[in-house]
Amino acid sequence: MKKYLCIIVFIMFSASGAAKEEKFGVSLQANYALPTNHLYSYSGSGYGVSITAYFPIGNNFSLCGSVGDMGFDEGNVPGISSYYLNIIQLNAGLRYGLGASTIRPYIGFDTGLFTTTSLTAVSHGFFSTEHYDNTNNFALAPLLGIKIPIGATTLDITAKYTMIFLSGGGTTDYTGINAGVYFPL
């Protein structure tokens, strides 16, 4: 948690020179997520960081690629003494800008590979058992966001609903907010 807070502070105070027009660039973001679906039973809030590259292709469209890391706190489940979940994301996506003003709302989606790692410990009186799971799953995340110029800096804020499709069927879902700084390159 402390390392994510340090990264957030660094991103917010080191930003300079961001352009107000849409061009190739990267967005460094801090992430906060609330689990939904069955993940809600096991996990608390999620915290992470991500970097998204924007590749404008014309007519208000941008192709995007992103990588990120998200860790979820323990939930409160009877019979489970601890639960750990980490998600590494590798996404591609598409954004569509909804205006030509300096404040630029957008809609889009991300899709890609999510590597989930979980560790569940269950107490059985005098002893406990642990179950470790590491899987690669496909994910889809519809999103909406906004880029807001503030002086020479552009804030990039995105809200998304992420659905991770599990190999055995079903989904693991969470709703997240990503906020950070956009740097043109």
LOVEX-464408 format. One line per field, with one value per atom (N, C-alpha, C): residue number from 1; residue in three letters; atom name; x, y, z. Coordinates in pm, whole numbers, always signed. Layout:
BEGIN
i [NUM	...]
aa [ALA	...]
at [CA	...]
X [X	...]
Y [Y	...]
Z [Z	...]
END
This chain:
BEGIN
i [1	1	1	2	2	2	3	3	3	4	4	4	5	5	5	6	6	6	7	7	7	8	8	8	9	9	9	10	10	10	11	11	11	12	12	12	13	13	13	14	14	14	15	15	15	16	16	16	17	17	17	18	18	18	19	19	19	20	20	20	21	21	21	22	22	22	23	23	23	24	24	24	25	25	25	26	26	26	27	27	27	28	28	28	29	29	29	30	30	30	31	31	31	32	32	32	33	33	33	34	34	34	35	35	35	36	36	36	37	37	37	38	38	38	39	39	39	40	40	40	41	41	41	42	42	42	43	43	43	44	44	44	45	45	45	46	46	46	47	47	47	48	48	48	49	49	49	50	50	50	51	51	51	52	52	52	53	53	53	54	54	54	55	55	55	56	56	56	57	57	57	58	58	58	59	59	59	60	60	60	61	61	61	62	62	62	63	63	63	64	64	64	65	65	65	66	66	66	67	67	67	68	68	68	69	69	69	70	70	70	71	71	71	72	72	72	73	73	73	74	74	74	75	75	75	76	76	76	77	77	77	78	78	78	79	79	79	80	80	80	81	81	81	82	82	82	83	83	83	84	84	84	85	85	85	86	86	86	87	87	87	88	88	88	89	89	89	90	90	90	91	91	91	92	92	92	93	93	93	94	94	94	95	95	95	96	96	96	97	97	97	98	98	98	99	99	99	100	100	100	101	101	101	102	102	102	103	103	103	104	104	104	105	105	105	106	106	106	107	107	107	108	108	108	109	109	109	110	110	110	111	111	111	112	112	112	113	113	113	114	114	114	115	115	115	116	116	116	117	117	117	118	118	118	119	119	119	120	120	120	121	121	121	122	122	122	123	123	123	124	124	124	125	125	125	126	126	126	127	127	127	128	128	128	129	129	129	130	130	130	131	131	131	132	132	132	133	133	133	134	134	134	135	135	135	136	136	136	137	137	137	138	138	138	139	139	139	140	140	140	141	141	141	142	142	142	143	143	143	144	144	144	145	145	145	146	146	146	147	147	147	148	148	148	149	149	149	150	150	150	151	151	151	152	152	152	153	153	153	154	154	154	155	155	155	156	156	156	157	157	157	158	158	158	159	159	159	160	160	160	161	161	161	162	162	162	163	163	163	164	164	164	165	165	165	166	166	166	167	167	167	168	168	168	169	169	169	170	170	170	171	171	171	172	172	172	173	173	173	174	174	174	175	175	175	176	176	176	177	177	177	178	178	178	179	179	179	180	180	180	181	181	181	182	182	182	183	183	183	184	184	184	185	185	185]
aa [MET	MET	MET	LYS	LYS	LYS	LYS	LYS	LYS	TYR	TYR	TYR	LEU	LEU	LEU	CYS	CYS	CYS	ILE	ILE	ILE	ILE	ILE	ILE	VAL	VAL	VAL	PHE	PHE	PHE	ILE	ILE	ILE	MET	MET	MET	PHE	PHE	PHE	SER	SER	SER	ALA	ALA	ALA	SER	SER	SER	GLY	GLY	GLY	ALA	ALA	ALA	ALA	ALA	ALA	LYS	LYS	LYS	GLU	GLU	GLU	GLU	GLU	GLU	LYS	LYS	LYS	PHE	PHE	PHE	GLY	GLY	GLY	VAL	VAL	VAL	SER	SER	SER	LEU	LEU	LEU	GLN	GLN	GLN	ALA	ALA	ALA	ASN	ASN	ASN	TYR	TYR	TYR	ALA	ALA	ALA	LEU	LEU	LEU	PRO	PRO	PRO	THR	THR	THR	ASN	ASN	ASN	HIS	HIS	HIS	LEU	LEU	LEU	TYR	TYR	TYR	SER	SER	SER	TYR	TYR	TYR	SER	SER	SER	GLY	GLY	GLY	SER	SER	SER	GLY	GLY	GLY	TYR	TYR	TYR	GLY	GLY	GLY	VAL	VAL	VAL	SER	SER	SER	ILE	ILE	ILE	THR	THR	THR	ALA	ALA	ALA	TYR	TYR	TYR	PHE	PHE	PHE	PRO	PRO	PRO	ILE	ILE	ILE	GLY	GLY	GLY	ASN	ASN	ASN	ASN	ASN	ASN	PHE	PHE	PHE	SER	SER	SER	LEU	LEU	LEU	CYS	CYS	CYS	GLY	GLY	GLY	SER	SER	SER	VAL	VAL	VAL	GLY	GLY	GLY	ASP	ASP	ASP	MET	MET	MET	GLY	GLY	GLY	PHE	PHE	PHE	ASP	ASP	ASP	GLU	GLU	GLU	GLY	GLY	GLY	ASN	ASN	ASN	VAL	VAL	VAL	PRO	PRO	PRO	GLY	GLY	GLY	ILE	ILE	ILE	SER	SER	SER	SER	SER	SER	TYR	TYR	TYR	TYR	TYR	TYR	LEU	LEU	LEU	ASN	ASN	ASN	ILE	ILE	ILE	ILE	ILE	ILE	GLN	GLN	GLN	LEU	LEU	LEU	ASN	ASN	ASN	ALA	ALA	ALA	GLY	GLY	GLY	LEU	LEU	LEU	ARG	ARG	ARG	TYR	TYR	TYR	GLY	GLY	GLY	LEU	LEU	LEU	GLY	GLY	GLY	ALA	ALA	ALA	SER	SER	SER	THR	THR	THR	ILE	ILE	ILE	ARG	ARG	ARG	PRO	PRO	PRO	TYR	TYR	TYR	ILE	ILE	ILE	GLY	GLY	GLY	PHE	PHE	PHE	ASP	ASP	ASP	THR	THR	THR	GLY	GLY	GLY	LEU	LEU	LEU	PHE	PHE	PHE	THR	THR	THR	THR	THR	THR	THR	THR	THR	SER	SER	SER	LEU	LEU	LEU	THR	THR	THR	ALA	ALA	ALA	VAL	VAL	VAL	SER	SER	SER	HIS	HIS	HIS	GLY	GLY	GLY	PHE	PHE	PHE	PHE	PHE	PHE	SER	SER	SER	THR	THR	THR	GLU	GLU	GLU	HIS	HIS	HIS	TYR	TYR	TYR	ASP	ASP	ASP	ASN	ASN	ASN	THR	THR	THR	ASN	ASN	ASN	ASN	ASN	ASN	PHE	PHE	PHE	ALA	ALA	ALA	LEU	LEU	LEU	ALA	ALA	ALA	PRO	PRO	PRO	LEU	LEU	LEU	LEU	LEU	LEU	GLY	GLY	GLY	ILE	ILE	ILE	LYS	LYS	LYS	ILE	ILE	ILE	PRO	PRO	PRO	ILE	ILE	ILE	GLY	GLY	GLY	ALA	ALA	ALA	THR	THR	THR	THR	THR	THR	LEU	LEU	LEU	ASP	ASP	ASP	ILE	ILE	ILE	THR	THR	THR	ALA	ALA	ALA	LYS	LYS	LYS	TYR	TYR	TYR	THR	THR	THR	MET	MET	MET	ILE	ILE	ILE	PHE	PHE	PHE	LEU	LEU	LEU	SER	SER	SER	GLY	GLY	GLY	GLY	GLY	GLY	GLY	GLY	GLY	THR	THR	THR	THR	THR	THR	ASP	ASP	ASP	TYR	TYR	TYR	THR	THR	THR	GLY	GLY	GLY	ILE	ILE	ILE	ASN	ASN	ASN	ALA	ALA	ALA	GLY	GLY	GLY	VAL	VAL	VAL	TYR	TYR	TYR	PHE	PHE	PHE	PRO	PRO	PRO	LEU	LEU	LEU]
at [N	CA	C	N	CA	C	N	CA	C	N	CA	C	N	CA	C	N	CA	C	N	CA	C	N	CA	C	N	CA	C	N	CA	C	N	CA	C	N	CA	C	N	CA	C	N	CA	C	N	CA	C	N	CA	C	N	CA	C	N	CA	C	N	CA	C	N	CA	C	N	CA	C	N	CA	C	N	CA	C	N	CA	C	N	CA	C	N	CA	C	N	CA	C	N	CA	C	N	CA	C	N	CA	C	N	CA	C	N	CA	C	N	CA	C	N	CA	C	N	CA	C	N	CA	C	N	CA	C	N	CA	C	N	CA	C	N	CA	C	N	CA	C	N	CA	C	N	CA	C	N	CA	C	N	CA	C	N	CA	C	N	CA	C	N	CA	C	N	CA	C	N	CA	C	N	CA	C	N	CA	C	N	CA	C	N	CA	C	N	CA	C	N	CA	C	N	CA	C	N	CA	C	N	CA	C	N	CA	C	N	CA	C	N	CA	C	N	CA	C	N	CA	C	N	CA	C	N	CA	C	N	CA	C	N	CA	C	N	CA	C	N	CA	C	N	CA	C	N	CA	C	N	CA	C	N	CA	C	N	CA	C	N	CA	C	N	CA	C	N	CA	C	N	CA	C	N	CA	C	N	CA	C	N	CA	C	N	CA	C	N	CA	C	N	CA	C	N	CA	C	N	CA	C	N	CA	C	N	CA	C	N	CA	C	N	CA	C	N	CA	C	N	CA	C	N	CA	C	N	CA	C	N	CA	C	N	CA	C	N	CA	C	N	CA	C	N	CA	C	N	CA	C	N	CA	C	N	CA	C	N	CA	C	N	CA	C	N	CA	C	N	CA	C	N	CA	C	N	CA	C	N	CA	C	N	CA	C	N	CA	C	N	CA	C	N	CA	C	N	CA	C	N	CA	C	N	CA	C	N	CA	C	N	CA	C	N	CA	C	N	CA	C	N	CA	C	N	CA	C	N	CA	C	N	CA	C	N	CA	C	N	CA	C	N	CA	C	N	CA	C	N	CA	C	N	CA	C	N	CA	C	N	CA	C	N	CA	C	N	CA	C	N	CA	C	N	CA	C	N	CA	C	N	CA	C	N	CA	C	N	CA	C	N	CA	C	N	CA	C	N	CA	C	N	CA	C	N	CA	C	N	CA	C	N	CA	C	N	CA	C	N	CA	C	N	CA	C	N	CA	C	N	CA	C	N	CA	C	N	CA	C	N	CA	C	N	CA	C	N	CA	C	N	CA	C	N	CA	C	N	CA	C	N	CA	C	N	CA	C	N	CA	C	N	CA	C	N	CA	C	N	CA	C	N	CA	C	N	CA	C	N	CA	C	N	CA	C	N	CA	C	N	CA	C	N	CA	C	N	CA	C	N	CA	C	N	CA	C	N	CA	C	N	CA	C	N	CA	C	N	CA	C	N	CA	C	N	CA	C	N	CA	C	N	CA	C]
X [+82	+0	+86	+194	+280	+349	+389	+457	+362	+234	+136	+113	+107	+88	+206	+328	+446	+441	+398	+387	+282	+168	+64	+116	+184	+238	+340	+427	+527	+460	+359	+289	+225	+158	+85	+179	+296	+385	+494	+513	+619	+568	+438	+381	+410	+453	+469	+472	+429	+439	+338	+230	+131	+52	+28	-41	-192	-263	-408	-470	-390	-442	-413	-493	-477	-360	-258	-146	-87	+8	+69	+120	+92	+139	+109	+151	+127	+60	-17	-83	-37	+21	+61	-51	-106	-225	-215	-280	-303	-443	-463	-590	-651	-783	-859	-977	-1003	-1111	-1192	-1321	-1411	-1458	-1439	-1480	-1632	-1678	-1819	-1830	-1952	-1974	-1920	-1869	-1821	-1690	-1614	-1490	-1518	-1638	-1677	-1674	-1705	-1707	-1568	-1468	-1334	-1239	-1262	-1163	-1218	-1126	-1157	-1121	-1089	-1054	-925	-913	-792	-719	-586	-501	-395	-361	-259	-210	-130	-76	-85	-91	-94	-33	+5	+53	-21	-76	-152	-90	-64	-13	-130	-138	-244	-183	-243	-199	-316	-326	-438	-439	-559	-571	-667	-710	-796	-942	-1018	-1163	-1198	-1121	-1144	-1118	-1060	-1029	-882	-856	-720	-714	-611	-580	-499	-516	-446	-385	-278	-217	-182	-204	-174	-122	-45	+0	-28	-57	-86	-73	-74	-65	-164	-246	-349	-347	-345	-352	-477	-544	-667	-642	-701	-695	-775	-756	-833	-977	-1066	-1207	-1231	-1355	-1392	-1484	-1423	-1499	-1484	-1593	-1583	-1515	-1421	-1350	-1224	-1208	-1085	-1003	-882	-801	-732	-700	-644	-665	-674	-693	-615	-536	-455	-485	-502	-526	-444	-369	-293	-328	-344	-378	-278	-214	-128	-204	-216	-298	-212	-247	-187	-303	-333	-454	-426	-521	-530	-671	-688	-821	-841	-959	-999	-1070	-1037	-1104	-1164	-1281	-1345	-1371	-1307	-1325	-1462	-1530	-1667	-1675	-1567	-1573	-1441	-1446	-1325	-1276	-1336	-1293	-1165	-1112	-991	-1017	-1138	-1177	-1234	-1172	-1206	-1261	-1394	-1451	-1433	-1427	-1415	-1484	-1517	-1571	-1484	-1493	-1413	-1420	-1320	-1310	-1164	-1132	-1004	-1032	-943	-953	-812	-796	-662	-645	-519	-478	-457	-521	-504	-446	-333	-273	-313	-391	-436	-362	-317	-249	-324	-365	-436	-377	-385	-342	-451	-508	-614	-566	-576	-539	-666	-687	-805	-757	-811	-775	-863	-798	-868	-830	-859	-824	-675	-600	-457	-370	-425	-345	-424	-354	-422	-371	-450	-410	-409	-322	-313	-337	-404	-428	-374	-282	-221	-274	-311	-366	-308	-258	-203	-261	-345	-409	-401	-411	-420	-562	-627	-766	-785	-887	-927	-1015	-1002	-1084	-1136	-1247	-1309	-1354	-1328	-1363	-1418	-1553	-1607	-1568	-1548	-1498	-1549	-1540	-1559	-1458	-1416	-1313	-1315	-1221	-1210	-1065	-1020	-889	-914	-855	-878	-745	-725	-602	-607	-498	-483	-345	-342	-215	-142	-18	+62	+45	-43	-64	-203	-215	-346	-376	-485	-530	-607	-588	-660	-730	-863	-943	-1034	-1031	-1109	-1187	-1312	-1394	-1423	-1403	-1428	-1483	-1554	-1607	-1535	-1452	-1368	-1428	-1443	-1494	-1382	-1336	-1233	-1305	-1296	-1365	-1279	-1329	-1254	-1259	-1151	-1144	-1249	-1290	-1391	-1533	-1550	-1681	-1701	-1787	-1814	-1714	-1731	-1643	-1602	-1491	-1448	-1453	-1528	-1552	-1508	-1472	-1453	-1475	-1516	-1537	-1422	-1359	-1240	-1237	-1157	-1127	-975	-932	-791	-775	-680	-655	-506	-467	-325	-298	-180	-133	-97	-140	-113	+9	+106	+227	+233	+232	+250	+396	+419	+557	+587]
Y [-119	+0	+126	+127	+244	+269	+161	+181	+243	+205	+264	+411	+445	+583	+668	+617	+689	+710	+609	+621	+724	+725	+823	+965	+989	+1121	+1161	+1069	+1098	+1138	+1063	+1093	+1231	+1262	+1388	+1509	+1496	+1611	+1619	+1515	+1518	+1553	+1567	+1591	+1732	+1742	+1873	+1856	+1959	+1962	+1877	+1835	+1754	+1840	+1789	+1866	+1855	+1954	+1955	+1889	+1859	+1793	+1644	+1567	+1422	+1382	+1322	+1269	+1153	+1084	+968	+1009	+925	+954	+838	+855	+753	+818	+739	+782	+690	+749	+675	+692	+579	+587	+504	+556	+480	+422	+301	+230	+197	+208	+167	+84	-30	-117	-173	-191	-258	-387	-500	-629	-641	-713	-744	-894	-942	-1084	-1167	-1288	-1372	-1322	-1240	-1183	-1096	-1037	-953	-1030	-1158	-1240	-1262	-1265	-1301	-1183	-1075	-968	-836	-755	-617	-532	-407	-315	-355	-315	-339	-209	-215	-99	-141	-50	-85	+33	+2	+102	+46	+136	+94	+202	+162	+256	+222	+325	+308	+392	+332	+405	+432	+555	+598	+616	+554	+565	+619	+752	+808	+754	+718	+666	+749	+865	+955	+945	+1050	+1055	+1029	+1085	+1073	+935	+843	+708	+697	+620	+586	+438	+371	+236	+252	+158	+167	+33	+39	-80	-45	-138	-109	-231	-204	-307	-253	-342	-298	-410	-371	-465	-420	-512	-481	-586	-542	-633	-604	-709	-693	-729	-649	-676	-801	-852	-967	-929	-1021	-1004	-1065	-1074	-1131	-1250	-1369	-1489	-1589	-1634	-1733	-1861	-1912	-2034	-2014	-1896	-1866	-1768	-1808	-1722	-1613	-1636	-1529	-1560	-1455	-1467	-1354	-1388	-1290	-1304	-1191	-1194	-1085	-1121	-1025	-1048	-939	-947	-866	-931	-861	-856	-734	-713	-678	-732	-696	-676	-551	-517	-448	-460	-377	-320	-201	-143	-36	+23	+127	+237	+362	+476	+563	+620	+713	+843	+952	+1083	+1141	+1196	+1244	+1395	+1460	+1604	+1658	+1780	+1844	+1956	+1973	+2078	+2036	+2124	+2090	+1982	+1981	+1872	+1762	+1644	+1538	+1414	+1399	+1272	+1165	+1039	+929	+805	+715	+584	+481	+357	+255	+122	+39	-90	-135	-220	-290	-439	-515	-660	-716	-830	-886	-1002	-1025	-1136	-1088	-1154	-1123	-1246	-1231	-1338	-1315	-1407	-1394	-1494	-1446	-1529	-1516	-1628	-1623	-1725	-1692	-1781	-1778	-1894	-1905	-1994	-1946	-2026	-2053	-2180	-2222	-2287	-2238	-2294	-2414	-2520	-2641	-2672	-2580	-2601	-2582	-2694	-2686	-2672	-2692	-2680	-2604	-2564	-2493	-2547	-2528	-2568	-2444	-2448	-2338	-2389	-2307	-2339	-2224	-2256	-2157	-2178	-2070	-2080	-1968	-2003	-1905	-1939	-1851	-1880	-1760	-1789	-1685	-1688	-1572	-1563	-1445	-1455	-1348	-1251	-1121	-1021	-918	-857	-750	-642	-515	-405	-286	-268	-144	-28	+91	+202	+335	+435	+573	+655	+764	+844	+987	+1064	+1204	+1248	+1330	+1395	+1542	+1592	+1729	+1803	+1904	+1982	+2075	+2075	+2165	+2228	+2349	+2414	+2335	+2300	+2224	+2073	+2032	+1892	+1847	+1722	+1666	+1548	+1558	+1446	+1349	+1221	+1116	+1030	+1034	+961	+864	+737	+633	+551	+523	+431	+310	+190	+71	-44	-131	-252	-369	-438	-545	-681	-762	-899	-993	-1075	-1175	-1308	-1363	-1488	-1606	-1683	-1793	-1917	-1994	-2113	-2217	-2225	-2322	-2270	-2152	-2091	-1982	-1890	-1780	-1667	-1563	-1447	-1401	-1332	-1256	-1111	-1028	-891	-790	-671	-558	-428	-326	-192	-107	-34	+40	+183	+263	+400	+409	+456	+482	+632	+690	+834	+856	+942	+969	+1085	+1085	+1195	+1145	+1219	+1188	+1267	+1197	+1259	+1239	+1345	+1327	+1294	+1216	+1180	+1224]
Z [+0	+0	+0	+81	+88	-45	-115	-243	-345	-342	-434	-401	-273	-233	-280	-266	-313	-464	-538	-684	-721	-651	-677	-656	-543	-514	-620	-659	-763	-894	-936	-1062	-1057	-948	-941	-937	-877	-864	-970	-1049	-1149	-1288	-1303	-1436	-1483	-1608	-1670	-1819	-1890	-2035	-2108	-2049	-2119	-2216	-2334	-2438	-2422	-2479	-2473	-2595	-2697	-2815	-2808	-2879	-2876	-2965	-2904	-2980	-2901	-2963	-2898	-2760	-2661	-2527	-2434	-2310	-2208	-2087	-2018	-1896	-1783	-1680	-1560	-1459	-1410	-1327	-1200	-1097	-974	-984	-937	-952	-816	-809	-692	-741	-679	-727	-610	-638	-544	-608	-541	-599	-605	-706	-722	-744	-767	-794	-677	-700	-589	-532	-607	-555	-432	-427	-314	-183	-187	-66	-8	-94	-51	-32	-106	-110	-62	-12	+18	-103	-79	-187	-255	-383	-459	-487	-487	-514	-615	-705	-802	-882	-982	-1074	-1215	-1312	-1452	-1539	-1658	-1759	-1889	-1952	-2075	-2185	-2300	-2416	-2511	-2559	-2653	-2792	-2893	-3032	-3115	-3135	-3212	-3355	-3403	-3539	-3623	-3572	-3647	-3608	-3647	-3621	-3475	-3382	-3237	-3180	-3258	-3209	-3171	-3066	-3025	-2992	-3043	-2996	-2870	-2776	-2649	-2612	-2540	-2481	-2337	-2246	-2106	-2032	-1929	-1835	-1695	-1605	-1469	-1369	-1243	-1132	-1025	-977	-878	-768	-645	-531	-450	-403	-325	-180	-90	+54	+86	+207	+253	+279	+250	+286	+423	+461	+591	+566	+551	+520	+634	+695	+803	+752	+830	+796	+714	+657	+580	+662	+700	+785	+707	+580	+498	+350	+273	+129	+62	-37	-109	-258	-326	-470	-536	-638	-718	-865	-939	-1081	-1162	-1258	-1353	-1485	-1541	-1658	-1780	-1893	-2022	-2118	-2153	-2228	-2360	-2450	-2570	-2568	-2625	-2620	-2724	-2719	-2812	-2733	-2763	-2701	-2811	-2782	-2874	-2800	-2846	-2786	-2819	-2718	-2735	-2757	-2786	-2807	-2856	-2902	-2954	-2864	-2747	-2656	-2583	-2501	-2427	-2323	-2264	-2174	-2264	-2260	-2356	-2288	-2281	-2233	-2340	-2297	-2392	-2338	-2431	-2398	-2468	-2425	-2491	-2419	-2447	-2381	-2382	-2288	-2283	-2286	-2345	-2343	-2340	-2278	-2275	-2180	-2146	-2061	-1919	-1824	-1683	-1614	-1552	-1473	-1328	-1274	-1135	-1048	-934	-837	-705	-649	-521	-425	-298	-191	-84	-55	+44	+157	+280	+397	+478	+512	+589	+718	+831	+961	+992	+1048	+1089	+1234	+1323	+1463	+1485	+1505	+1534	+1409	+1293	+1172	+1066	+960	+852	+718	+616	+481	+393	+292	+198	+57	-21	-161	-245	-335	-423	-564	-630	-765	-850	-967	-1062	-1199	-1255	-1382	-1476	-1605	-1708	-1761	-1765	-1807	-1901	-1985	-2074	-1996	-2024	-1956	-2054	-2018	-2097	-2001	-2038	-1949	-2027	-2029	-2083	-1991	-2048	-1967	-2017	-1930	-1969	-1891	-1954	-1891	-1937	-1884	-1920	-1903	-1998	-1988	-1961	-1853	-1810	-1804	-1891	-1883	-1761	-1686	-1572	-1585	-1637	-1666	-1774	-1748	-1844	-1825	-1735	-1703	-1750	-1790	-1825	-1734	-1657	-1574	-1662	-1639	-1711	-1607	-1608	-1510	-1584	-1545	-1613	-1510	-1541	-1462	-1551	-1495	-1576	-1493	-1561	-1500	-1566	-1492	-1546	-1517	-1622	-1610	-1653	-1560	-1590	-1607	-1728	-1759	-1714	-1619	-1560	-1648	-1649	-1735	-1700	-1575	-1533	-1549	-1607	-1622	-1518	-1546	-1454	-1472	-1391	-1398	-1260	-1254	-1138	-1182	-1113	-1158	-1053	-1101	-1012	-1087	-1011	-1064	-1016	-1107	-1069	-1120	-1053	-1094	-1110	-1226	-1251	-1265	-1196	-1206	-1214	-1306	-1323	-1415	-1471	-1553	-1692	-1794	-1933	-1979	-2039	-2092	-2244	-2323	-2469	-2497	-2600	-2636	-2778]
END
